[in-house]
Amino acid sequence: MRRGRAISVRQDIKREWDDHYWWSHDGVRLHARIYAGPTGSEGAPPILCMPGLARNARDFEALAPHMATRRRVIVLEFRGRGESAYAKDPMTYVPLTYVQDVVALLDEMDIKRFAAVGTSLGGLVSMLLAATQPGRIVGAVLNDVGPELETAGLERIRDYIGAGGSQPTWIHAARAYAELNGAIYPGYDIHDWLRITKRTHRLTQEGRIVTDYDKQIAAPLRLPGGEAGVDLWPAYQALGDVPVLILRGALSDILSKAAGKKMATRLPGAKLVEVPGVGHAPTMDENKARTAIDGWIAELPAA
């Protein structure tokens, strides 16, 4: 592993993570950030963080170091995002391939048991890991996602994913991102939009600002019949009796209030927390989300 690259212009600030790279079974070089955790936590199951569809490890740049005061944290980037390489075959941008990539990382690092924090796509992968790797997940945070998803929200995502050009400056990019996502974070000011834009975009060698993912991740979503759903309730219920925190954005068009309540009744260790004033998905930097996550960590097994 090599030390993470500094983003700040100050040279005396030490990064809180190490970079780790591993290879998928089909030869894609993948990236994760590793936060070591406090001394004495080495035997505790680590927390594995998985971002949403078009997101990357920077989504957890505030939450990960906070959780790492309690135990080791691993923030991975799915293929085609951030520092993970783009796949040659766009048809591998599907949840079951992401599951295989995650399992390859866990096996390489000899991680027998872990807790999962997944936003949107990351939450779907968490449920599929519970179904395919029985007994391996000791707890899960499902951030604005579940086995029942709203059609309107999925259509909104399908309409914009993979589209878009470039912007000349970060301010231009932030304003464009705000125009697209204003209904999701209605309370944001320009500083908030700059922060989230820098999490989701990157600077090209030509000096332009673009979204930080392979546009081909949209290809499987646009296949005929791609909207046909799969029953994910068995995968959700495979989480069993471990601590499960369901975060729902109060304005979400992906996870309905009714679906969230239904999820909370289906598992004995499940708890639903609604994050006010945001849609899909909470950043998990919100006070209510952070407090709920702290409580969830306290319920995880120590070894």
Phi, psi and omega in degrees: 000148176240156182296139182298148181288135181287136175265325182291152176284342178286130184272351184265001180270122180271137179290150184268357183229165168249145174279141176227137179237143175216169185248137173284169180292338178257019170085025177262128179279122187244158188232145173216155170259135180245120175257121194295328185084168183286158175300134181097353182263005188300329183274353181278144175302129181288168175259123180257120182257132182231124185281177178281183190308310185251023187247180186213189186298336182293344174302335184252019186295336176262319183289319185300310179295331176295313180291332182289353171286348182250321180197171182297142182231134177239121180248111183261159174243122178297156178309138179085007180231147174054232182270000173283141184292157176282144179280144176290325181255108182297342179286357173271358176278065182223154186305320183293327175291320177300321177300315179299320179296318180294316180298323177299319177295312181300317181292319179297322181271003179056046178263111183278320183222147183204161170256150184239137170239112185232127174265126174052249178307319179299327176289322176298317178296323177300315180295319179293327175295321178298323182284326186261345180234066187303135178083358185272330181269126182258357179175156183212140167251120177254106186268100176059047179203156179190189181285348175238120182240146184282132182299320182298317179293320178296322178294321178300314180296316180298329182290326186255339186295133180086354180264178173102154179249232182226164179233151185282333182219166178295326178295316177299316181296320180295320179292321177294320180292323177294322179296324181282326190240016183303325181287340181280320181234071187295341181268002184286143169255183186297329179293320176296318181293324176297317181299311183287330177293322178289341174281331189252351183236169178219162178265125180278169177297336179276000178085018178256155179259125181224162175294145189264060175202160177288123182300340181286354176297342180281343188303312180296333181290339186255009175290150174303129182084003181295343179276352181294129185274162174243142179290108183263001179299319176300322179293317178298314183289345175293346175294339173065230186255018179286161176296123179235121176254121177258112175263132178231126172292130184301335181257014187298138172253012179251308180252111181286160177300319180296318179295319178299317179295321179297318178299319182295333181273345187276338181235139184293332182260013185271142177223133179258129176232126179263128181264116186289149169077008179225157176257224182264110007229158173307145177282346186070012169268349180296146184304316183293320178294316182296318178297318180295320179293321177300318178294322178296317179300322180297337180272350182288150178295145182280345181207000000 
